[in-house]
Amino acid sequence: MRAHARRAAATALAAALLTAGPLALAAPAQAAPAATAAAAASPVLRFTDIPGSGGVVLKGNVYAPADTATPHPLVVLPSSWSLNDLEYLAQARQLAQAGYVVVSYTPRGFWGSGGRIEVAGPPDVADAAKVVDWALAHTAADPSRIGMAGVSYGAGISLLAAASDPRVRTVAALSGWADLVGSLYSDETQHLQSAGLLALAGYLTGRPGAELQQVLTDFFGSEYPKEEQVKAWARLRSPATYLDRINANGTAVMLANAWGDSIFPPNQLTSFYEGLTGPKRLELRPGDHATAEATGLLGLPNDVWTDARRWLDHHLMGAGNGIDREPPVHLQPQLQDSYEDYPSWQAVSTSSRRLALGARDWLGTGGLGGGAATGWRTTVATGLDSGADGGVVFLSNLAEQFLKVPPLVSVPLLPRAVSAVWQSDPYGTEQRIRGSVRVHLGVVPGDDRGSLVAYLYDVGPLGVGRLVAHAPYTFVERTAGSRFTADFALQATAYDVPAGHRLALVVDTVDPLYLTHNAAGTRIGFDSPDADPSWISVPLR
């Protein structure tokens, strides 16, 4: 019964795509060679079972040119978390029209595919190789021209598969992860909302295995003694762990994510990108997890998918579309529609400005701020939300992406009893922040374990702050009352602070996005002694 329902839904969706107007089938920016395009004029769609590793059966589909006598480049598309192989039909049809054999499949443990959810573990990597084997045996796929691409879960599996299978020449990883440890924890702080949504979606659409169920129990239960086990589980599933293999294979890797990705934040991706030695490209845009490429899944014009197509066309079709000669770092700043291009991630910022944290409510060095830069101490109560938050998963960053409205807060009205606030004087010229702001903050804990969350705001003349970047920080195994220095980075961004606006740093101890760890009734202090003053470092261009 389930198979018939799936087939009926697939047929309806395929019919809609086949009869769609020119908008849904918009031509890519760079057409494939004319002979190949002509041979692929009438792509054929079929649904199939694909044998995975260990006897597991994977549900999949093939969109391919009608010409089966000519070898065609192969693109394998693993579906996203909780979605199935129908996800990519619009993009697969366009690829097949251009001369690709496209195989989409539902990873094990989800929907009709067999097995249990392994979260991109070794069985998933083995499955990807089996799908390539099947495609080479049952389609006109060219074994010398194989690529993988995908969104989210599909992106992570694609990168991991490329590390283990040298047949995969190129990858387009969209809204994926490089470091799963850094995605689950930010400086020891669990990502509560995002992990919770993934867990719920996994249980609703799939079958979590015993290992995953135990990991979720330990993660949400804040089982600190078991935290290293959770991290070891995550490292096994992190493409960054296998960076040397990807480099040895010479895989061409395109990475595209959002500044506000609440599931796979950008910092864990930029360091991975810098470590790649083969052909590579990095694109970052406003939005949240998988929102930047979402319209492309409907067949609508979409910048992310256009560039992914150009990447695949160049590395698998040999198209001279120029993407290999363009600056490889392609950024769209927050609240803007235009793009900026750079030769490397390090080149995004040309200088940094260190701003000393003075007496509370001031930020600056020399004549930039009021109050002494050192010698002060202040405390705030923990466990109460000040109103300064990173927003709500998906909703807040969607509002920023489409409406140009980031999370807002009235900085003058923030309760100082539960938040520390430092502000600059108004800037006389525009400040172009590019990269990760670094926080260096003296902390006097009230307990051996605790959390804080730092927010950087662009504050207008009326005191309304627009969130630029933020990050949580959790400390463990400290001595109550014994000072230490918290040194951590906010999530990377590209943001222009208008002339006449201020920067504000706000630190509190609660954010609904995260699982913070402050004992009830405790306080946390911040200070800036002469020997180790507190500051933030702002990367600028």
Secondary structure, 3 states (H helix, E strand, C coil): CHHHHHHHHHHHHHHHHHCCCCCCCCCCCCCCCHHHHHHCCCCEEEEEEEECHHHCEEEEEEEECCCCCCCEEEEEEECCCCCCHHHHHHHHHHHHHCCCEEEEECCCCECCCCCCECCCCHHHHHHHHHHHHHHHHHCCEEEEEEEEEEECHHHHHHHHHHHHCCCEEEEEEECCCCCHHHHHEECCEEEHHHHHHHHHHHHHHECECHHHHHHHHHHHCCCHHHHHHHHHHHHHCCHHHHHHHHHHHCCEEEEEEECCCCCCCCHHHHHHHHHCCCCEEEEEECCCCCCCCHHHHHCCCCHHHHHHHHHHHHHHHCCCCCCCCCCCEEECCCCCCCCEEECCCHHHCCEEEEEEECCCCCECCCCCCCCCCCCCEEEEECCCCCCCCCCCCCHHHHHHHHHCCCCEEEHHHCCCCCCEEEECCCCCCCEEEEECCEEEEEEECCCCCEEEEEEEEEECCCCEEEEEEEEEEEECCCCCCCCEEEEEECCCEEEEECCCCEEEEEEECCCCCEECCCCCCCEEEEECCCCCCCEEEEEEC
